[in-house]
Amino acid sequence: MAEEGNGAAQGQAPQIKMQVLGQFIRDLSFENVVAQKGVSNADVQPDIQVQVSLDARKRSVDHQYEVVSKFKVTSNNKADKTPLFLLELDYGSIFHVEGVPEDQLHPFLLIECPRMVFPFVRRIISDVTRDGGFPALNIDTVDFVQLYRQEMARRTAAQEKPAEQPS
């Protein structure tokens, strides 16, 4: 029976180990346009747009990676499209990752790692918008799988475009 267990263990994929070693705000900017212009926000109907981009890089220490999630949140008045506020946040995190096959490491870093720290990003955005004079903004959960697929499709399209142009 013990031999079967060893044989089954040898046939299994390696165990994935992932640990968050650190998290930090790399850059944060909030502009309250309403307050700067002295406009009353009583009749404001906000139209909020959230843009997300991701970046990952290997660190000099074995199995360590830095992942940066960049959020750009813009709010405009629906009625006249005037800006209400702009929030930009670059949130960095350092991960120790082992056991992920090389061909799966890139999607793992850009999907699983940002997903793990997303609740902290959501909280920061909520606090900053509230402290900036607006109702706390609780952004929707980001579909990091879809975001990754869109970025890969964009990169593929960008690589194919020059080849399609006549010389």
C-alpha positions in Angstrom: 0.0 0.0 0.0 2.9 2.4 0.8 4.4 1.7 -2.6 1.1 2.8 -4.3 1.2 6.1 -2.4 4.8 6.8 -3.4 4.0 6.0 -7.1 0.9 8.2 -7.0 3.0 11.0 -5.4 5.6 10.7 -8.1 3.0 11.1 -10.9 1.5 14.2 -9.4 2.4 17.7 -10.3 4.8 19.5 -8.0 3.3 21.3 -5.0 2.8 25.0 -5.6 4.1 27.3 -2.9 3.1 31.0 -2.8 3.7 33.5 -0.1 3.2 37.2 0.1 6.5 38.7 1.3 5.5 42.4 1.2 3.0 44.9 -0.1 3.4 48.6 -0.7 2.0 51.7 -2.4 4.5 52.6 -5.1 2.6 55.7 -6.2 -0.7 57.3 -5.2 -2.4 60.4 -6.6 -5.9 61.8 -5.9 -7.3 64.9 -7.5 -10.6 66.3 -6.3 -11.5 68.4 -9.3 -14.9 69.5 -7.8 -13.2 71.0 -4.7 -10.5 72.7 -6.9 -13.1 74.4 -9.1 -15.4 75.3 -6.1 -18.3 73.5 -7.7 -21.1 72.1 -5.6 -21.5 68.3 -5.9 -25.1 68.3 -4.9 -26.4 67.6 -8.4 -23.6 65.4 -9.5 -24.3 61.9 -11.0 -20.9 60.2 -11.3 -19.8 58.0 -14.2 -16.9 56.0 -12.9 -14.4 54.2 -15.1 -11.7 51.9 -13.8 -8.6 50.9 -15.8 -6.3 48.2 -14.6 -2.9 47.2 -15.9 -0.4 44.7 -14.5 3.4 44.2 -14.6 5.6 41.5 -13.1 9.3 41.0 -12.9 11.8 38.5 -11.5 13.8 39.8 -8.5 17.4 39.0 -7.9 16.5 36.4 -5.1 15.5 32.9 -6.3 11.8 32.4 -6.6 10.9 36.0 -5.8 8.8 38.2 -8.0 7.5 41.7 -7.9 4.0 42.3 -9.2 2.6 45.8 -9.7 -1.1 46.5 -10.1 -1.9 49.9 -11.6 -5.4 51.3 -11.2 -6.7 54.5 -12.8 -10.1 55.5 -11.6 -11.8 58.5 -13.3 -15.1 60.0 -12.3 -17.0 62.3 -14.6 -20.4 63.9 -14.2 -22.9 62.0 -16.4 -24.8 65.2 -17.3 -22.0 67.3 -18.7 -19.0 65.0 -18.7 -17.0 67.4 -16.4 -14.4 65.6 -14.3 -15.1 65.0 -10.6 -12.0 63.2 -9.5 -9.0 61.2 -10.7 -7.3 58.5 -8.6 -4.2 56.7 -9.7 -2.7 53.9 -7.6 0.4 51.7 -8.3 0.3 48.9 -5.8 3.3 46.7 -5.5 3.6 43.2 -4.0 6.5 40.8 -3.5 5.8 37.1 -3.8 7.8 33.9 -3.2 6.6 31.4 -5.8 7.8 27.8 -6.2 6.5 24.8 -8.1 4.8 26.6 -11.0 6.0 25.3 -14.4 7.9 27.8 -16.4 5.3 28.0 -19.2 2.6 28.8 -16.6 4.6 31.3 -14.5 3.6 34.4 -16.5 -0.1 33.9 -16.2 0.2 32.8 -12.6 2.0 36.0 -11.7 -0.5 38.2 -13.5 -3.6 36.4 -12.4 -3.2 34.7 -9.0 -0.8 37.3 -7.4 -3.0 40.4 -8.1 -6.1 38.4 -7.1 -4.5 37.7 -3.7 -3.8 41.4 -2.9 -6.9 42.9 -4.6 -8.8 43.3 -1.3 -6.0 45.6 0.0 -6.2 47.7 -3.2 -10.0 47.9 -2.9 -9.7 49.2 0.6 -7.1 51.8 -0.3 -9.3 53.1 -3.1 -12.3 53.2 -0.8 -10.5 55.1 1.9 -8.9 57.6 -0.5 -12.2 58.5 -2.2 -13.9 58.8 1.1 -11.1 60.9 2.6 -11.1 63.0 -0.6 -14.7 64.2 0.0 -16.7 61.6 -2.0 -18.7 58.6 -1.0 -16.4 55.6 -0.4 -15.9 53.8 -3.8 -16.0 50.1 -3.5 -14.7 49.0 -6.9 -16.1 45.8 -8.4 -13.9 42.6 -8.3 -11.5 42.5 -11.2 -11.6 39.5 -13.5 -7.8 39.0 -13.8 -8.2 36.0 -16.1 -10.1 38.1 -18.6 -7.7 41.0 -18.2 -4.7 38.7 -18.9 -6.4 37.3 -22.0 -7.1 40.8 -23.3 -3.5 41.8 -22.8 -2.2 38.7 -24.6 -4.6 39.4 -27.5 -3.5 43.0 -27.6 0.2 41.9 -27.7 -0.5 39.3 -30.4 -2.3 41.9 -32.5 0.5 44.4 -32.1 3.1 41.9 -33.2 1.1 40.9 -36.3 0.3 44.4 -37.5 3.8 45.3 -38.7 4.0 42.0 -40.6 0.7 42.8 -42.4 1.9 46.2 -43.7 3.4 46.1 -47.2 7.1 46.9 -47.6 
